Amino acid sequence: MLQAFAAAGHAWTRDLCMADSDADGKTNGAELGDPTCVWVKGGVPTGVASGHPGNHCIYLLSTFTHSSTLFIGVYPFYKVCIVDIIL
């Protein structure tokens, strides 16, 4: 997301909003609460933020118990995330 934001001139554009920077199947706009890509600087998002476009997390079925294991229903899942890193 950080690279895409820089490539967009550090502006919230329709293309940036419609992109899926972390390849999780959700648009950047949907994750940030702007699913229709109408937000403008100083405005209020039309939706509720549901994620982070630079943080793709998946839940893998876990066969062990660990402090970071998440239980969804009766099945233990382990959260694995890929995060944008600035070097």
Sequence and secondary structure as in RCSB ss.txt:
>XXXX:A:sequence
MLQAFAAAGHAWTRDLCMADSDADGKTNGAELGDPTCVWVKGGVPTGVASGHPGNHCIYLLSTFTHSSTLFIGVY
PFYKVCIVDIIL
>XXXX:A:secstr
 HHHHHHTTSS  HHHHH  TT SSS HHHHHT TTS   TTS  SS   SBTTEEEEEEE SS  TTEEEETTE
EEEEEEEE    
